[in-house]
Amino acid sequence: MRTKEIKNEKLGEKVVSAVHPSGLRIFVMPKEGYDSVYALFSTKYGSIDTAFKNENGEFETIPEGTAHFLEHKLFESEDLNAFERFAETGASANAYTSFEETAYLFKSSGDVEKSLEILIDFVQNPYFTAETVEKEQGIIGQEIRMYQDLPDWKIMFNLLKALYTDHPVRIDIAGTQESIAKIDADLLYKLYNRFYNTSNMILTVVGGIDPEKVFEIVNKTLKNKKSEPISRQFIKENPVPEKAYVEEALSVSKKQFMLGFKEDIQEPELSLKEELASDILLDALFGVSSDFFRKLMDEKLIEMDFDASLFNGFGYSCVMFSGSTDEPEKVSQMVKDEIERVKKEGVDPEAFNRSKRKLYGSFVGDYNSISSMARRISHLSFGGNKPFDELKICSEITLKDVQKRLEVIKNEYSALSVIKPVE
């Protein structure tokens, strides 16, 4: 493998990258003085992938929740499961499925090289049987039922169901009781072979390890079976939400709200520049240092959990506001009024500069966290960007870029989700 060094002289950091003959992209960030290592083996296969392109070039529908189901099952084997193997090396292992990807990981300061071999090995060797799949259906079914009682989870997915009509982002990551009942061992093998091909995967290792040792382990343990990356299905949504308001009663002490503004996206994904400009915009207008935040706090309309953030991925993008309040509809209207005011008057340059410096500073601070950097490098690469691009792009964002992102937030494309206390 030919390796390439990507350096940031200001931070004194570097990433060594390579592409394995199988198509796997590998990124190693060596951290001098660090004992621990964090490794992340990820595939671009998440809960929104409810269809795949078959041999005929047509999109074939698959059950919702299959990516999450596959993540659970991949730790099993005929002998020791992956958790038991990691226990022998002293590594702490885990995995997660998001809307966009599935990732397997470990953190260790012990036998790192052996742990890396285990990570690469078990992800490449699936083991599914009818009996174990049936058992897992019961376990995940309980997980799905458990999440139905979590206010933070329900308020978000209630909002997504209100905002989106067709996009699978509106479906719970774990799927539904009905959808996981359709999963069997043959389907899991079929989808594993489709999505867990190394051209669709990234290995990121950050911490106290020599990059050459990582590449040596990869060459020794990785199967050389190159195939094509996946093609995601772009579902063009009507920008008008399915519902403008949704409400549910749960065991909470105070009303919670989540207000979302659906973006009418013309391309499947936002650029990194658009993402970061949105982050700066939302902090400048609604962050804890903003006049708006202080005004609502002074009037006792919100609490410190009030938040504004961008939620986006392949085929979806929306701005979300959330928090606890006795008057969710009043707060929502005030947010809408503030957006319209700033559209007319413009974003305050001082607030823009403050929020831009804050975002840049948070990026720099993350370089001290091996887990944060492993996830960021992986996220950047899946999005077609390089390590350190977030620093470069953030520094180049202008007030005009931020103002442009404000224009896509439209009141007519909004929906409000409320969780109220059970009476």
C-alpha positions in Angstrom: 0.0 0.0 0.0 1.2 3.5 -0.8 0.8 5.8 2.2 0.2 9.5 2.3 0.8 12.0 5.1 -1.7 14.8 5.7 -0.3 17.4 8.1 -1.6 20.4 10.0 1.5 22.5 10.9 -0.4 24.8 13.3 -1.6 22.0 15.4 1.5 19.8 15.0 -0.8 16.9 14.0 -0.7 14.5 11.1 -2.8 11.7 9.6 -1.3 8.9 7.6 -3.7 7.4 5.0 -3.7 4.6 2.5 -6.1 2.7 0.3 -5.8 -1.1 0.6 -6.0 -3.2 -2.7 -9.5 -4.3 -1.5 -10.7 -0.7 -1.6 -10.6 -0.1 2.2 -9.7 3.4 3.2 -7.4 3.6 6.2 -6.6 6.6 8.4 -4.1 6.6 11.3 -3.5 9.6 13.5 -0.5 8.8 15.8 -0.6 10.7 19.1 2.7 11.1 20.8 2.6 10.7 24.5 -0.8 8.8 24.4 -1.0 5.3 25.8 -4.6 4.6 24.6 -5.7 3.8 21.1 -9.2 4.2 19.7 -10.1 2.2 16.5 -13.2 2.6 14.4 -14.2 0.2 11.6 -17.2 1.7 9.8 -19.4 0.9 6.9 -21.6 3.3 5.0 -24.8 1.5 5.9 -27.3 3.0 8.2 -31.0 3.0 9.0 -31.9 5.2 6.0 -30.6 2.4 3.7 -33.9 0.7 3.3 -33.2 -0.2 -0.4 -30.2 -1.3 -2.4 -29.4 -1.5 -6.1 -29.5 -5.1 -7.3 -27.8 -6.8 -10.2 -30.5 -5.4 -12.6 -29.7 -1.8 -11.5 -33.0 -1.5 -9.7 -33.6 -0.5 -6.1 -34.8 -3.4 -4.0 -36.6 -2.7 -0.8 -35.3 -4.2 2.5 -37.0 -4.3 6.0 -36.5 -1.2 8.1 -34.1 -1.7 11.0 -31.9 -4.3 9.2 -28.7 -2.3 9.6 -29.2 -2.2 13.4 -30.1 -5.8 13.5 -27.0 -6.8 11.5 -24.8 -4.8 13.9 -26.2 -6.8 16.9 -25.6 -10.1 15.1 -22.1 -9.5 13.8 -20.6 -9.9 17.3 -21.6 -13.6 17.4 -19.5 -16.6 16.1 -19.5 -20.3 16.3 -16.9 -20.1 19.2 -16.1 -17.1 21.3 -18.1 -14.0 20.5 -16.2 -10.8 19.8 -16.8 -9.3 23.3 -15.2 -12.4 24.8 -12.2 -12.1 22.5 -11.8 -8.4 23.4 -12.0 -9.3 27.1 -8.9 -11.4 26.7 -6.9 -8.3 25.5 -8.4 -5.9 28.0 -10.0 -3.8 25.3 -13.4 -2.1 25.8 -15.5 -2.8 22.7 -18.8 -1.5 21.3 -20.7 -0.7 18.2 -23.4 1.7 17.0 -25.8 2.2 14.1 -26.8 5.7 13.1 -29.0 7.0 10.2 -25.9 7.0 8.0 -23.5 4.3 9.1 -22.7 1.3 11.2 -19.4 1.3 13.2 -17.5 -1.2 15.4 -14.9 0.0 17.8 -12.6 -0.6 20.7 -10.5 1.5 23.1 -7.5 0.0 24.7 -4.1 0.8 26.3 -3.2 -2.9 26.6 -2.6 -5.4 23.7 -3.6 -2.9 21.0 -2.2 -4.9 18.1 -4.1 -8.0 19.0 -7.3 -6.0 19.6 -7.0 -4.5 16.1 -6.7 -7.9 14.6 -9.8 -9.0 16.4 -11.7 -6.0 15.2 -10.8 -6.5 11.6 -11.4 -10.3 11.8 -14.8 -10.4 13.4 -16.3 -7.8 11.2 -15.3 -9.8 8.2 -16.7 -13.1 9.5 -20.5 -13.1 9.9 -22.3 -16.0 11.5 -26.1 -16.1 11.3 -28.5 -19.0 12.0 -32.3 -19.2 12.1 -32.2 -19.9 15.8 -29.9 -16.9 16.7 -31.9 -14.5 14.4 -35.2 -15.5 16.0 -33.7 -14.9 19.5 -32.4 -11.5 18.4 -35.9 -10.5 17.1 -37.1 -10.9 20.7 -34.3 -8.8 22.1 -34.6 -6.0 19.6 -38.4 -6.1 20.0 -37.9 -5.3 23.7 -35.5 -2.5 22.8 -38.0 -1.0 20.4 -40.7 -1.0 23.1 -38.3 0.5 25.6 -37.6 3.5 23.4 -41.3 4.2 23.1 -41.2 5.4 26.7 -38.2 7.7 26.3 -39.3 11.4 25.9 -36.2 12.6 24.1 -36.4 9.7 21.6 -40.2 10.0 21.1 -40.2 13.8 20.6 -37.5 13.6 17.9 -39.1 10.7 15.9 -42.6 12.3 16.3 -41.1 15.4 14.7 -39.4 13.4 11.9 -42.6 11.7 11.1 -44.3 15.1 11.0 -41.7 16.6 8.7 -41.0 13.7 6.3 -43.5 11.8 4.2 -41.4 9.3 2.4 -37.8 9.5 3.5 -36.7 6.6 5.8 -35.2 9.0 8.3 -38.7 9.2 9.8 -38.4 5.5 10.9 -36.8 4.4 14.2 -33.2 3.2 13.7 -34.2 -0.2 15.2 -37.1 -0.5 12.8 -40.5 -1.7 13.9 -41.9 -4.9 15.4 -43.4 -5.7 12.0 -40.2 -4.9 10.0 -37.8 -6.9 12.0 -40.1 -9.9 11.9 -39.3 -10.1 8.1 -35.5 -10.5 8.8 -33.9 -14.0 8.4 -30.4 -15.4 8.2 -30.4 -15.5 4.3 -31.3 -11.8 4.1 -28.6 -10.9 6.6 -26.0 -12.7 4.6 -27.2 -11.0 1.4 -27.1 -7.5 2.9 -23.8 -8.2 4.7 -22.2 -9.1 1.3 -23.7 -6.0 -0.3 -22.9 -3.3 2.3 -19.9 -4.7 4.2 -17.7 -4.7 1.2 -14.4 -3.0 1.9 -14.9 -0.3 -0.8 -17.8 0.9 1.3 -15.8 0.9 4.6 -13.2 3.0 6.5 -10.8 2.0 9.2 -9.7 4.8 11.5 -7.1 4.4 14.3 -6.1 7.2 16.6 -3.7 7.3 19.6 -0.4 5.8 20.7 0.4 3.5 17.8 2.8 3.4 14.9 1.0 3.8 11.5 3.2 1.2 9.9 2.1 -1.3 12.5 -1.5 -0.6 11.6 -0.9 -1.1 7.9 1.0 -4.3 8.6 -1.9 -5.7 10.6 -4.4 -4.7 7.9 -2.3 -6.5 5.3 -2.2 -9.6 7.4 -5.9 -9.8 8.4 -7.9 -8.2 5.7 -9.5 -10.3 2.9 -8.8 -9.0 -0.5 -12.2 -8.9 -2.1 -12.8 -5.6 -3.8 -16.3 -4.6 -4.9 -18.2 -1.4 -5.7 -19.4 1.2 -3.2 -23.1 1.4 -2.6 -25.5 3.7 -4.5 -27.9 5.4 -2.2 -31.5 6.1 -3.3 -32.2 9.8 -3.3 -35.9 10.4 -2.4 -36.9 13.9 -3.3 -39.3 15.1 -0.6 -42.0 17.7 -0.9 -40.7 20.5 1.4 -44.1 20.9 3.0 -44.3 18.7 6.2 -46.7 15.8 6.6 -48.1 17.5 9.7 -47.6 20.9 11.3 -48.2 19.8 14.9 -47.9 16.5 16.8 -48.4 15.9 20.5 -48.0 13.0 22.9 -48.4 12.5 26.7 -45.6 10.7 28.6 -44.1 10.7 32.1 -42.4 14.1 32.1 -42.6 16.8 34.8 -42.7 19.6 32.2 -43.6 20.1 28.6 -40.9 19.4 26.1 -40.8 20.7 22.5 -38.9 20.2 19.3 -39.5 22.6 16.4 -38.1 21.6 13.0 -37.7 23.5 9.7 -37.4 21.2 6.8 -35.0 22.3 4.1 -36.0 22.0 0.4 -32.7 20.3 -0.7 -32.0 20.0 -4.4 -28.9 17.8 -4.0 -28.7 14.6 -1.8 -26.2 16.1 0.6 -25.1 19.5 2.0 -21.5 20.5 1.6 -19.3 20.7 4.6 -19.2 24.5 4.1 -23.0 24.6 4.3 -23.0 22.4 7.5 -20.5 24.6 9.3 -22.1 27.9 8.2 -25.4 26.5 9.6 -23.7 25.7 12.9 -22.3 29.2 13.1 -25.6 30.8 12.2 -27.6 28.9 14.9 -25.1 29.7 17.6 -25.0 33.4 16.7 -28.8 33.7 16.7 -29.8 31.2 19.4 -26.8 30.1 21.4 -26.3 30.8 25.1 -24.5 34.1 24.3 -27.2 35.4 22.0 -29.7 38.2 22.9 -32.6 35.9 22.0 -31.5 33.2 24.5 -31.1 35.8 27.3 -34.5 37.3 26.5 -36.3 33.9 26.8 -34.4 33.1 29.9 -35.3 36.4 31.5 -39.0 35.8 30.7 -38.7 32.3 32.1 -39.9 30.8 28.9 -37.0 28.3 28.4 -34.4 26.5 30.5 -30.7 25.9 30.0 -31.5 22.8 27.9 -32.7 25.0 25.0 -30.8 24.0 21.9 -30.6 24.8 18.2 -28.8 22.5 15.8 -28.6 21.2 12.2 -29.8 17.7 11.6 -28.8 16.5 8.1 -27.6 13.6 6.0 -28.3 11.9 2.7 -31.6 13.2 1.4 -32.6 15.2 4.4 -31.8 18.4 6.2 -33.6 20.4 8.8 -32.9 22.9 11.6 -34.2 21.8 15.0 -34.9 23.8 18.2 -35.6 21.9 21.4 -36.0 22.4 25.1 -38.3 22.4 28.1 -41.0 25.1 28.4 -44.6 25.7 29.7 -45.4 27.4 26.5 -44.0 25.5 23.5 -46.2 27.2 20.9 -45.3 30.7 22.2 -41.6 29.9 22.1 -41.9 28.4 18.7 -43.6 31.5 17.4 -40.8 33.7 18.9 -38.2 31.5 17.1 -40.0 32.1 13.8 -40.3 35.8 14.4 -36.6 36.0 15.2 -35.7 34.2 12.0 -37.8 36.6 10.0 -36.4 39.7 11.8 -32.8 38.6 11.1 -33.6 37.9 7.5 -34.6 41.6 7.1 -31.9 43.1 9.3 -29.0 40.7 8.7 -26.9 38.6 11.0 -25.0 40.7 13.5 -21.3 40.7 12.4 -20.0 40.6 16.0 -22.2 37.6 16.9 -21.0 35.9 13.6 -17.3 36.4 14.5 -17.9 35.2 18.1 -19.6 32.0 17.0 -17.1 31.3 14.2 -14.2 31.6 16.7 -16.2 29.3 19.1 -16.8 26.6 16.5 -13.1 26.7 15.4 -12.0 26.5 19.0 -14.2 23.5 19.6 -12.7 21.7 16.6 -9.2 22.4 17.9 -10.1 21.1 21.4 -11.4 17.9 20.0 -7.9 17.0 18.8 -7.2 16.0 22.4 -9.8 13.3 22.3 -8.9 10.2 20.4 -12.5 9.0 20.2 -13.7 12.4 18.8 -11.0 12.4 16.2 -11.6 8.9 15.1 -15.3 9.6 14.5 -14.6 13.0 12.8 -12.0 11.6 10.4 -14.4 8.8 9.5 -17.3 11.2 9.1 -15.2 13.6 6.9 -14.1 10.8 4.7 -17.5 9.3 4.2 -18.6 12.9 3.1 -15.8 13.1 0.6 -13.6 15.4 2.7 -10.1 15.0 4.1 -8.7 15.2 7.6 -8.3 18.9 8.8 -10.8 20.1 6.2 -13.2 21.3 8.9 -10.5 23.7 10.2 -9.7 25.1 6.8 -13.4 25.5 5.7 -14.5 27.0 9.1 -11.8 29.7 8.9 -12.9 30.6 5.3 -16.7 31.0 6.1 -18.0 34.5 5.6 -20.9 36.5 6.9 -22.5 36.2 3.5 -22.2 32.3 3.7 -24.1 32.4 7.0 -26.7 34.8 5.8 -27.3 32.5 2.8 -28.0 29.5 5.1 -30.6 31.6 7.0 -32.6 32.0 3.8 -33.4 28.3 3.6 -35.1 28.3 7.0 -38.8 28.9 6.1 -41.7 29.0 8.4 -44.1 27.3 6.0 -41.8 24.2 6.1 -41.9 23.9 9.9 -43.5 21.4 12.3 -43.8 21.3 16.1 -43.5 18.2 18.3 -44.6 18.4 21.9 -44.4 15.9 24.8 -46.7 16.9 27.6 -47.1 15.4 31.1 -49.6 12.7 31.6 -52.7 14.2 33.3 
